[in-house]
Amino acid sequence: MSRPPSLALPPRTRAGLLETNRGPFAVLDCTPPAGVPNAGTVLLVPGFIGSKEDFLPLLRPLSEAGYRAVAIDGRGQHETPGPADEEAYAQPELAADVQAQTRELVEEPGSPVHLLGHSMGALTARRAVLAAAPCPWASLTLMGSGPAAVQPEQQKRVRLLVELLPVLGKEALWQEMQKSPRSEQAAAELPADVAEFLHHRWLNTVSEQLTTMGRQLLAEPDRVAELAAVPIPKLVLSGSDDYAWPIPWQDSMATRLAADRTIIEGANHSPNVERPTETACALIAFWQRISTGERKSGTSSRVSV
């Protein structure tokens, strides 16, 4: 779960709805400053127990580089409505939502749309790319994600959540989750309004969305070979201390994808909030290499703080 350091909206950011043929989706839509050339659009897909606010620290630097940055709440996630029906959150349904969102974001022919998914959102983005024909995105970034299901220790935590949520309910389970050492340490470091927001977001997210996405994290198959066959530029980006998918797993995935690989030193599972400046710089550099034709597949880097 990403924990944004602040809830303040960056300049030129609109909180609203993106209307699609699959329904409305809550968004934070940050546009470039006047006079900055349009470099394209970035669609930012959050992960498990996440929301569009996970990308707040990235919106300003991405927009100042000329990118329209659109962070989205998925179906049943925080401020986007969703039914109390687990079938509605099957991965093909969520992938179709990402495709519909992308169609609405294409501003003009030839204007690139870059797709970025974080954690579980990266698995959804991957499914969207695999299901699209032709592929409408200029690139795909998999951030803090891996080739298949999360590592065994993380599976234990997710399985507990999936099993206990229907029994305890969201409020009681939230209180139990806050007792873990990691949660206690994080809560002590958070501003009061952010801590309140995280609680509200959890309560606001549809229970069936949480349990269905949790099961996906436990059972996701390895689809790297399929994705490698899709001819778009790819970036695998992670923190140096990711606890959900080990770094060697992500290194191997990048190699199999012939993807660029960036490791953000000093970040954990959510470099978007833990090291946003370094993460934004790495993303912008990747997209600029694509636009100028300078990118060579398999570029690897470590970004220090």
C-alpha positions in Angstrom: 0.0 0.0 0.0 1.4 3.4 -1.1 1.3 6.2 1.5 1.4 9.6 -0.1 3.4 12.1 2.0 0.8 14.8 1.3 -2.7 15.2 -0.1 -2.1 18.7 -1.5 -3.0 18.9 -5.2 -0.1 20.1 -7.4 -0.7 23.1 -9.6 -2.9 22.6 -12.7 -4.4 19.4 -11.2 -8.1 18.8 -11.6 -9.9 16.2 -9.5 -12.9 14.9 -11.4 -14.3 12.1 -13.5 -13.2 10.5 -16.8 -16.3 9.5 -18.6 -15.9 6.3 -20.7 -18.1 3.8 -22.4 -17.5 1.5 -19.4 -18.6 4.1 -16.9 -17.0 7.0 -15.0 -13.6 6.8 -13.3 -12.3 9.2 -10.6 -9.1 10.9 -11.7 -6.5 13.4 -10.9 -5.6 15.1 -14.2 -2.5 17.3 -14.2 -1.7 19.3 -17.3 1.6 20.9 -18.4 2.2 24.6 -17.8 1.4 27.1 -20.5 4.1 27.3 -23.1 5.5 23.8 -22.4 5.4 21.6 -25.5 3.0 18.7 -25.3 5.1 15.5 -24.9 2.1 13.2 -24.6 -0.1 11.7 -21.9 0.6 9.2 -19.1 -2.1 7.0 -17.6 -1.2 5.9 -14.0 -2.8 2.8 -12.7 -2.6 2.1 -8.9 -2.2 -1.2 -7.1 -3.9 -3.2 -4.4 -5.4 -1.1 -1.6 -4.3 1.9 -3.6 -5.8 4.8 -5.4 -5.0 7.7 -7.7 -3.5 9.6 -4.7 -0.6 7.2 -4.8 0.8 9.2 -7.7 0.4 12.7 -6.3 4.1 13.3 -5.9 4.7 12.4 -9.5 2.1 14.7 -11.1 4.0 18.0 -10.9 7.4 16.8 -12.3 5.8 14.8 -15.0 3.6 17.7 -16.1 6.4 20.2 -16.0 8.3 17.9 -18.5 5.3 18.3 -20.9 3.3 15.2 -20.0 -0.4 15.3 -19.1 -0.4 13.0 -16.1 -3.7 11.2 -15.3 -3.9 9.1 -12.2 -7.0 7.0 -11.9 -9.1 5.0 -9.4 -10.0 1.7 -10.9 -13.4 0.1 -10.7 -14.6 -0.1 -7.1 -11.5 1.6 -5.9 -11.8 4.6 -3.5 -13.9 7.2 -5.4 -14.8 5.2 -8.5 -18.1 3.2 -8.0 -18.3 -0.5 -8.4 -20.7 -3.3 -7.8 -20.7 -5.8 -4.9 -19.9 -8.6 -7.4 -16.6 -10.3 -7.6 -17.0 -11.1 -11.3 -16.9 -7.4 -12.0 -13.3 -7.3 -10.8 -12.0 -10.2 -12.9 -8.7 -9.2 -14.6 -10.2 -9.1 -18.1 -12.8 -6.6 -16.9 -10.2 -4.3 -15.3 -8.0 -4.6 -18.4 -11.0 -3.5 -20.6 -11.5 -0.5 -18.3 -7.8 0.5 -18.9 -8.4 0.3 -22.6 -11.5 2.4 -22.4 -9.7 5.0 -20.3 -6.9 5.2 -22.8 -9.4 5.8 -25.7 -10.7 8.8 -23.9 -7.2 10.2 -23.2 -6.0 10.3 -26.8 -6.0 14.0 -27.4 -5.0 14.0 -31.1 -3.7 11.5 -33.7 -0.1 10.7 -33.1 0.0 12.0 -29.5 1.5 9.2 -27.4 -0.1 7.7 -24.4 2.3 6.0 -22.0 0.9 3.3 -19.6 2.2 2.8 -16.1 1.0 0.3 -13.6 2.1 0.0 -10.0 2.1 -3.4 -8.2 -1.2 -5.1 -8.9 -2.0 -2.2 -11.3 1.0 -3.3 -13.4 -0.5 -6.8 -13.7 -3.8 -5.2 -14.9 -1.8 -3.0 -17.3 0.0 -6.0 -18.6 -3.3 -7.8 -19.2 -4.6 -4.7 -21.0 -1.6 -4.6 -23.3 -1.9 -8.4 -24.1 -5.6 -8.0 -24.9 -5.3 -4.9 -27.1 -5.1 -5.2 -30.9 -3.6 -3.0 -32.1 -1.7 -1.8 -29.1 -2.6 1.9 -28.5 0.2 2.7 -26.0 3.6 4.2 -26.7 5.2 2.3 -23.8 4.5 0.2 -20.8 6.1 0.7 -17.4 5.8 -2.0 -14.7 6.6 -0.4 -11.4 7.1 -2.4 -8.2 5.7 -5.6 -9.9 6.9 -8.9 -11.0 6.4 -11.8 -13.4 3.7 -13.7 -11.5 2.3 -14.0 -8.0 3.9 -12.1 -5.1 6.6 -13.7 -3.1 5.6 -16.3 -0.4 5.9 -14.1 2.6 3.7 -11.5 1.0 1.3 -14.2 0.0 0.7 -15.0 3.6 -0.4 -11.4 4.4 -2.6 -11.2 1.3 -4.2 -14.6 2.0 -5.0 -13.5 5.6 -6.7 -10.3 4.3 -8.7 -12.3 1.7 -9.9 -14.8 4.4 -10.5 -12.4 7.2 -12.3 -9.5 5.4 -15.6 -11.3 4.9 -15.5 -12.5 8.5 -14.4 -9.3 10.4 -15.6 -6.6 8.0 -13.5 -3.7 6.8 -13.3 -1.6 10.0 -12.3 -4.4 12.3 -9.7 -5.8 9.8 -8.2 -2.3 9.4 -7.7 -2.0 13.1 -6.0 -5.4 13.1 -3.8 -4.4 10.1 -2.6 -1.4 12.0 -1.0 -3.5 14.7 1.7 -4.9 12.4 5.2 -3.4 13.1 5.4 -2.0 9.5 2.0 -0.3 9.8 2.8 1.1 13.3 6.1 2.6 12.1 4.5 4.1 9.0 1.6 5.5 11.0 4.0 7.3 13.3 5.6 9.0 10.4 2.5 10.1 8.6 0.7 13.5 8.9 -2.7 13.1 10.6 -4.7 13.9 7.5 -2.9 11.3 5.4 -3.4 8.7 8.1 -7.1 9.5 8.1 -7.2 9.4 4.3 -5.7 5.9 4.2 -8.4 4.7 6.6 -11.1 6.4 4.6 -9.8 4.9 1.3 -9.8 1.4 2.8 -13.4 1.8 3.9 -14.4 3.4 0.6 -13.1 0.6 -1.6 -15.6 -2.1 -2.4 -14.9 -5.3 -0.4 -15.4 -7.5 -3.5 -12.7 -5.5 -5.3 -10.3 -6.1 -2.4 -10.8 -9.8 -2.2 -10.8 -10.4 -5.9 -7.6 -8.5 -6.5 -6.0 -10.2 -3.5 -6.7 -13.6 -5.1 -5.2 -12.4 -8.3 -2.0 -11.5 -6.5 -1.9 -15.1 -5.1 -2.6 -16.8 -8.4 -1.2 -14.6 -11.2 0.5 -16.7 -13.8 3.8 -15.9 -15.5 2.9 -14.1 -18.7 6.3 -12.6 -19.4 6.9 -14.5 -22.6 3.5 -13.3 -24.0 4.3 -9.7 -23.1 7.8 -9.9 -24.6 6.1 -10.6 -27.9 4.3 -7.3 -27.9 6.6 -4.8 -29.7 6.4 -1.7 -27.5 9.1 -0.2 -25.3 9.0 -1.5 -21.7 10.5 -0.3 -18.5 10.8 -2.3 -15.2 11.2 0.1 -12.4 11.4 -0.7 -8.7 12.8 0.4 -5.4 16.0 -1.3 -4.2 14.2 -2.9 -1.3 10.9 -4.1 -2.8 9.3 -6.6 -0.4 6.5 -7.8 -2.7 8.5 -9.1 -5.6 12.2 -9.6 -4.9 14.7 -7.6 -7.0 16.2 -10.7 -8.7 12.8 -11.6 -9.9 12.3 -8.2 -11.4 15.8 -8.2 -12.9 15.1 -11.5 -14.6 11.7 -10.2 -15.8 13.4 -7.2 -17.4 15.9 -9.4 -19.2 13.2 -11.7 -20.5 11.2 -8.7 -21.7 14.3 -7.0 -23.2 13.0 -4.1 -21.1 14.9 -1.1 -19.7 15.6 -1.6 -16.0 15.8 1.1 -13.3 16.3 0.6 -9.6 15.6 3.5 -7.3 18.0 3.3 -4.4 16.5 3.9 -1.0 13.0 3.1 -2.1 10.9 0.1 -1.1 7.7 -1.2 -2.8 6.4 2.3 -3.8 9.2 4.5 -5.3 6.4 6.8 -6.5 5.9 8.1 -2.9 9.2 7.1 -1.3 11.6 8.6 -3.9 9.3 10.6 -6.2 11.9 13.0 -7.6 14.3 10.2 -8.7 11.4 8.1 -10.0 10.0 11.0 -12.1 13.4 11.7 -13.5 13.8 8.0 -14.5 10.4 7.9 -16.1 10.9 11.1 -18.1 14.3 9.9 -19.3 12.8 6.7 -20.5 9.9 8.4 -22.4 12.2 11.0 -23.9 14.5 8.3 -25.2 11.5 6.7 -26.9 10.4 10.0 -28.5 13.9 10.8 -29.8 14.5 7.2 -31.0 17.6 6.9 -28.8 16.3 4.1 -26.7 18.1 0.8 -26.9 16.3 -2.2 -25.3 17.7 -3.6 -22.1 19.2 -0.4 -20.7 19.9 -0.8 -17.0 20.5 1.8 -14.3 20.5 2.4 -10.6 19.3 5.8 -9.4 20.8 6.9 -6.1 19.4 9.4 -3.6 
